[in-house]
Every structure is written in C-alpha cells, then in structure tokens.
Amino acid sequence: MKKDRMYKDTKTWNPFVGCEYQCAYCKPSFQKVVAWIGRLHNCEKCQTYEPHEHLERLDRIPNERCIFVCADGDITFAKKSFMMKILEAMRNDEKKGRIWFVQSKNPKCLEQYLEFLPENTYLLTTLETNRDESYARFLKLPSLPKGTKIS
C-alpha cells in the first residue's frame, strides 16, 4: 500500500498486480517501483509485471477514505473469480463513506461488475495513449470504436 500520486489524498490497494498493455509511460514510472517491491517480497511476477493475484492482500485495505483499487495493474487481466473476491472485500468493508476508484484502460471490462460495485465507486479510464494513432503499432491496447470523439 502506497500513497498514490495519480489521485490526491488516495492510497492504493493492490490485491491484483500486473498488466499486458505495455504502455510506454508505465515502465519507467510505477512498473519500476512494483518490481522493487516484488524483489523485497520475493514475488517474481511483480518483478516482471505479469498479471497475478495477491490473495494475502484482500483483507489489507488501507485505512484511508479514498482507495485506488488495483492501481499497480489493470483489472482487465484479472480472473473474474478473483475480481469478485476483490468486490466482496470492498462491499464488506466497514469504513463508512469510503470512496473507491476502479480504473482500466479497457472500460468495457468493468461492465460485468457494475451490479457488484459498492456505493461511492468511481469508474475511471486512461486515455493518453489514444492521442496518437502510432501507439497502436507498438502497444496491445484496446482501440476505440471508429468515430469516437475524445474531448
């Protein structure tokens, strides 16, 4: 659990880590930190940023009002069965009024979880890589439907 720099006054909770999108901005920034943490905890998959579960973290929700769920990965790559365990932990959390951020570069993957999300959950996505069409040649990102306008 670390203080998140992307969202002010937010802590991360990472029972799922890793991503396969290979975004250019991830590797030099937080993937390096995740790899360092992986070495400390002897987690080879954290070191390589391979999508994987950390069951032991499910009951370690930080005592912060605002939580960025699975910030060290993209839940697109989480198994539905494990994602349901994450959502259950969120729903059973006893801290009233907590705010949850759930983010993916593939917001379509969030659709299957809508009915299971606790109150005060905000669904987020990252769009930076859609600014330049050349990204598609190098990354494994889902593409936007033709004609989609980004403002």
C-alpha positions as CSV (number, residue, x, y, z in Angstrom):
1,M,0.0,0.0,0.0
2,K,1.4,3.3,-1.0
3,K,0.2,6.8,-1.2
4,D,-0.9,7.3,-4.8
5,R,0.5,10.2,-6.8
6,M,-2.1,10.0,-9.5
7,Y,-5.0,10.9,-7.3
8,K,-4.6,13.3,-4.4
9,D,-5.3,12.0,-0.9
10,T,-5.7,8.4,-2.1
11,K,-3.9,5.2,-1.1
12,T,-3.5,2.2,-3.3
13,W,-4.7,-1.3,-2.5
14,N,-3.3,-4.0,-4.8
15,P,-4.6,-7.5,-4.4
16,F,-4.2,-7.8,-8.1
17,V,-1.0,-6.6,-9.9
18,G,0.3,-6.5,-13.5
19,C,-0.7,-5.6,-17.0
20,E,-0.1,-6.7,-20.6
21,Y,-0.8,-3.5,-22.4
22,Q,2.9,-2.4,-22.4
23,C,2.2,1.3,-22.3
24,A,5.3,3.5,-22.9
25,Y,4.7,5.6,-19.8
26,C,4.3,2.7,-17.3
27,K,7.7,1.0,-17.5
28,P,9.8,4.0,-16.4
29,S,7.4,5.0,-13.7
30,F,5.5,2.7,-11.4
31,Q,6.5,-0.6,-13.0
32,K,9.9,0.1,-11.7
33,V,8.5,0.6,-8.2
34,V,6.4,-2.5,-8.4
35,A,9.4,-4.5,-9.5
36,W,11.4,-3.2,-6.5
37,I,8.6,-4.1,-4.1
38,G,8.4,-7.5,-5.8
39,R,12.1,-8.1,-5.1
40,L,11.5,-7.1,-1.4
41,H,8.7,-9.6,-1.1
42,N,10.3,-12.2,-3.3
43,C,7.4,-12.1,-5.9
44,E,8.8,-12.9,-9.3
45,K,5.5,-11.9,-11.1
46,C,5.6,-8.4,-9.5
47,Q,9.2,-8.1,-10.8
48,T,8.1,-8.9,-14.4
49,Y,4.7,-7.1,-14.1
50,E,2.9,-10.3,-15.1
51,P,-0.8,-10.1,-14.2
52,H,-1.3,-12.0,-10.9
53,E,-3.2,-12.2,-7.7
54,H,-2.1,-11.5,-4.1
55,L,-4.8,-13.3,-2.0
56,E,-3.0,-12.3,1.2
57,R,-3.7,-8.6,0.4
58,L,-7.5,-9.0,0.2
59,D,-8.0,-8.2,3.9
60,R,-5.4,-5.4,4.0
61,I,-7.5,-2.4,2.8
62,P,-5.7,0.8,3.9
63,N,-7.3,2.9,6.5
64,E,-7.8,5.9,4.1
65,R,-11.0,7.5,3.0
66,C,-10.1,7.2,-0.7
67,I,-8.8,3.9,-2.2
68,F,-7.4,3.3,-5.7
69,V,-8.2,-0.4,-6.3
70,C,-5.5,-2.4,-8.1
71,A,-3.6,0.7,-9.1
72,D,-0.5,-1.4,-9.8
73,G,-2.1,-3.2,-12.7
74,D,-5.1,-3.3,-15.0
75,I,-8.1,-5.4,-13.9
76,T,-8.8,-6.3,-17.5
77,F,-6.3,-9.2,-16.9
78,A,-7.8,-10.3,-13.5
79,K,-9.8,-13.6,-13.5
80,K,-13.5,-12.9,-12.9
81,S,-13.5,-15.2,-9.8
82,F,-10.7,-13.2,-8.2
83,M,-12.2,-9.8,-9.2
84,M,-15.4,-11.0,-7.4
85,K,-13.4,-11.6,-4.2
86,I,-12.0,-8.0,-4.5
87,L,-15.5,-6.6,-4.9
88,E,-16.7,-8.6,-2.0
89,A,-14.0,-7.2,0.2
90,M,-14.9,-3.7,-0.9
91,R,-18.6,-4.3,-0.2
92,N,-17.9,-5.9,3.2
93,D,-15.5,-3.1,4.2
94,E,-16.6,-1.5,7.5
95,K,-15.3,2.0,6.9
96,K,-18.4,4.1,6.1
97,G,-18.3,6.7,3.3
98,R,-15.2,5.3,1.7
99,I,-14.5,6.3,-1.9
100,W,-13.3,3.6,-4.3
101,F,-11.5,4.3,-7.6
102,V,-11.5,1.4,-10.1
103,Q,-9.6,2.1,-13.3
104,S,-8.9,0.2,-16.6
105,K,-7.6,1.1,-20.0
106,N,-10.4,-1.1,-21.2
107,P,-13.6,0.3,-19.6
108,K,-15.7,-2.4,-21.3
109,C,-14.3,-4.9,-18.9
110,L,-15.9,-3.1,-16.0
111,E,-19.4,-3.6,-17.4
112,Q,-19.6,-7.2,-16.0
113,Y,-19.0,-5.9,-12.4
114,L,-21.4,-2.9,-12.3
115,E,-24.1,-4.6,-10.2
116,F,-21.5,-5.7,-7.6
117,L,-19.8,-2.4,-7.0
118,P,-20.3,-0.8,-3.6
119,E,-21.6,2.7,-3.3
120,N,-19.1,5.5,-3.8
121,T,-17.3,3.7,-6.5
122,Y,-15.9,5.7,-9.4
123,L,-15.0,4.0,-12.6
124,L,-12.1,5.6,-14.4
125,T,-10.1,5.0,-17.6
126,T,-6.8,6.2,-19.0
127,L,-6.9,7.8,-22.5
128,E,-3.5,9.3,-23.0
129,T,-2.4,6.6,-25.5
130,N,-5.3,7.3,-27.8
131,R,-4.0,10.7,-28.7
132,D,-1.5,9.3,-31.2
133,E,-2.5,6.6,-33.7
134,S,1.1,5.4,-33.9
135,Y,0.7,3.9,-30.4
136,A,-1.4,1.1,-31.9
137,R,1.6,-0.2,-33.8
138,F,3.6,-0.8,-30.5
139,L,1.1,-1.5,-27.8
140,K,-1.6,-4.1,-27.1
141,L,-4.3,-1.5,-26.1
142,P,-7.9,-1.9,-27.0
143,S,-8.9,0.5,-29.7
144,L,-11.8,2.9,-29.5
145,P,-14.7,2.4,-31.9
146,K,-14.2,4.3,-35.2
147,G,-15.6,7.9,-34.9
148,T,-15.3,8.1,-31.1
149,K,-14.6,11.7,-30.1
150,I,-12.4,12.4,-27.1
151,S,-12.8,15.8,-25.5
